[in-house]
């Protein structure tokens, strides 16, 4: 019982010093991969990079302690990070305090959902996400994740559009107008280092090597080159005017949003009072405010894009300051500092006395030193209701990823895997992670492979991974300041290459064409609706359920005949001749309310179309279950068939179905002498009576009958 509550106690059975050394080395090796990856994934989730380190602090350790897999490495992963960004983007601006608070709340909800499923032993609910749906979604997510990093690779900034493909078009246009070549070169160089080391020696932590080299180069060359300037330092009146227009538009938005909130509250109160006039009046004001906000947001967006497109040249002054001219418009006799300067523009109004200018590449920047405070995230019921469907999808997707990895490793190690215990481990990992300022996490394929390759003996390796992250947070965060953002983008793009699986579409299509179609539609839907990724998954799940229902309502009905090898096979598939006097029908699937009428229609069509038919034999071996509607349909069929002068029998009825027959009137209706244990026994018994007036020279069933009699 103690081992069930605390599964990590089983680790220490036959545990020795050599095992401890292997776990310590494995944990450190995984940490070397996790630290740079987690920072990259945090930015993919729309969070500051150091929140990836927070997500690597408690989740890996807690998930390992209470999970069932001894090598599964938990932490930030690409797909869950992308889903986090997709779920939070309608609620708050990425990176803002509200956004961070909602991300931590989402981790709490995901943890509660997973823990509840695990405690209730409902791990099978993950089967609602079929493999074709997951394959289509994962391939689309890999492309979306990789393309979302293009802006960092090119060193450009754009506003996020309603659709992901529109955002990418804006990025391409911005890159054509201006590409920061040092950023691009840093990213390409990081790609080369990671790919080259992976090819030369997979044991070398290629991600860490790329990060260390590029961070040193960034520090040594002054890759980041930012400075502050006053609006008086901008020599162009047109640019100064544009900044003032942007500030006017963006500074008006908060007051309009506040007014919308007040009218929204008035609308709610009017609805509670059932005040129809008040509802109409407040609703009108809310609509007007929404329209004004939309117009102002569009205007601010236009100004912001124009400001971002401005390229300036800085001319040094005697006091060490710079005066900024439009590039190509520096007055004769003046020399610029050789850099191309741009404005750093966000959603907030620009401080005209302290404009942020950048003449270099983007880096991670300052990371708070020390561990995050441990406390519960603030609970907001309204936000939780909005996030509930996203939390469910992230929970199931994250668990599917984790359990798939764990199963693959269990097949190699031979260890026992409990999916429900793994759900508990992942749930507790996210719960405790939320207390430690983490966003949702899951099992990582790449880091789990590193853990297995490093010969980790137990989940204690993940404890060592968490300890390594703690040491970095306490002592080494200043070393990460100069890490280029384009390198983090390269880390993400390199990691998601492994998510692409084109052969999965082909395999699904070969297995069943509709599985392949579902996989392709899930892929296209996810791509089209991005960043609203939940819609792509919902489309795939809905199609899977529709196919399941259709197959349940119209199960396979086979007409059997004897083949050359003496086996009873599908007459249509194998082109076999059927007996005109005896029809053998096999119904494949449970007989219940949704498909009972289909069997009834099939039998009715047989009676109508086959003249001279004397006996219908139902091979019931494929009927594994039956409900009252199915039993009632069979009873009515017996009456209908026999009223047409045709006899009916059944063979191969299993125990579950027979119990239903015994508890109802069906045995008396059909007659116990019309129920046979096997199909061959039934054919032998009914053949002679069904062929009393036969003109058939050689019955397709006759050879078998003679063999059985002999």
Steps between C-alpha positions, in 0.01 A plus 500: 500500500784738588665429163173586322481839669875563473613305189853640526564270799529211252807667346721414793451125485846361407621861453876547541777756460549421129128568437529831683796602284311412180192695614709804597681501164173449308327779692784743430507404131124560466536834681759615245240446228201617706631842608537657153198312361274610785588866446421468130168324567397763756531766232299281266229502770512882503681520834835651601782250443572444870152354555630199311751453782218530754312228306814284524530537878218299666313314215785262398560392859135467611387322181783249538435439872131421450500360145559141394772550235856516628651670196229746392637857504229757570517873434413761237424353155429660164137396434377581853683835487330584171160396640562720805562802279192421289275474805624816674543740206127604496519589870814712537808632323784246485756560773280736702444438875140394433613256230760346734240467776258322262776264379570392858124460563479285185774273639295462818189405299691252284647342813157468666350349183778243461506414871123448504513270196783302660331460839174391333696255281371669185819492298308343211328836435811590301371262230264776386807646330556243227841447346404652161378818675816527711720435195329773296509747790863427588623549143308828472627611842860429395463725196324772703765486774788517253348783296413695817874535565576666166460851641774432757722337241475803270511747789173676410188589702139480381158500663320169527222468241166318553637204298846354524561500125427875493760553772757307296421711192566813711829348622612429143413855393691642798797274425507623139498858628758436773682186617745529788777293346698437822184346656444281197866394491491415873193281447645325195829445683315347796318270254831390353655430841199299624458300180872438460549378859189285478645334192854469637425393857143474635637476855625861494231745626483684167241753617715605796812529284316721249362719779838540672688587178241750372463663843878553517504639146207728585678631811834547325366680192240724665217320319241691701531875457213693660480855623243756610427822317273801531254597230712812449779269383285396203588737217199411284182705572290237320627227734438716808147568378437129443613421857260764637212355295577150626511623861166678461332188361649249744451721809127533423441122507510446882224754566282346230562151641404625846180650361418171325546317831262739677232462232553123509433499874190714444384249236539210745305685769221587256472134401478397865218754555330385175507865390452471124549873435815501715632194313446666162655829615809341663541256210496792254770679698713183516472456122598863441798468735611178328481672161701800622760274662535294181549814291755640743686169521520489121632855493759426772601183313553700180716759678696229681581316177614823336725584796652150494575540129702816560875444460726767647868591488661634819741795475730536804501841673773669702333411833489129408131495410358405161277693269284272287431566132303290255737254339632652178411853616810581707610858417819544301807536714363274776590137554278241667622239746448230235203337673139479391276616786136412563236581759389244756122531487246306705131549575563778753558867410864592442679706763609800291769589752638146508452331163646148483721465192669185378797486270583133552342161557254383764628301799333325795595785733479512877375189681390537864745328730368245751209260524141604431273563798281202587132594524166422342411697186204740539172326419274668245183299432414689180845439353490136612170445317654645185812285535315177588480353146862595435608344830323176402664491156846581640454235770413230250759605241773529762412164651488333159848630427628390841345153498611431141859579595474300822359197315780512244762503777320233702522273195879536511548479877232241575362702792131497591309812399174620660326766286279616787800539731672695224198729485530554876871579461445745215207658685697552820793631295279771350331574834825550689642675193221758518594566863857559376396739216505238223282486191363158374761227443512145365738217419768585245601249234845645434599538865356159593712348222805676648408365844468146367819528297686618812384175668281654771400233750211676676303822518769631734668627182215753464559611860862573407373688191286723722793559737718608205231752397488631859878556495472691170218719638700576815842568355529504118212710358730798415686276256185467289452874442674513160332187356362610157126462442570364150694213660199412718292507183748260336478270807122482464509446124759225539291328768172499303655345191453168679124565526456487122374159394374493141503119497227512768253632240594224254480230767155619615371511141626150425338365817163666432443775248275691739774501767734658249230753406442588868874548549528729195189701596631541858828626355333747263252616767777565751702694242205710382362585846838563664558655749165355615645149513211355700277527191726269300488239776123537541448443127711182514326367812156576352588317176637201695181477706285532185690217334467290814125564518456428129690173530296408808175579320602314184728215607642257248249238383660209312336231285701179537572213265746215482834572334741255332692451828177386674479821709189717516591841358332817374334407170524854361868554583615162368251469212341180636180340384221507762240234572158621372314314779711584807639847579782530753514850653770617741439822695828655625443715806277544805128494424344800674245779452713694249550218248219251565293646216797452264497123562123500459526683166773260380292190578191656344696573180621138489141371521389738225786434258567124530228282351491141618674583830412243767728578793690796646790415729641787709863446598488676839868456584555866407225625735691559824220684683128569473252734666122488532449674164723244328318210665162645410612542137614136483168387643304697240730368225424139599127570463542687170733241341286203599179675387661504152540121508873521572671350804769680703779377731803634683846361573797590717304705756741607778433490873412870544240490222366163614438638849278769346314234297443293815363799696253587220250313288736461205605137563139393492438713194779360281511154659803351670532251213573799274807611699823323401845511663691527169427605145597164349269318743217731398563447126497120540174508695301737279642405158276203422171667599593819313573302178187280496390617155843603381579506130861584582758264349775582747434718806791729602450373855462129412870405510536632849187320613631168374834558672333576832266200475794276415 
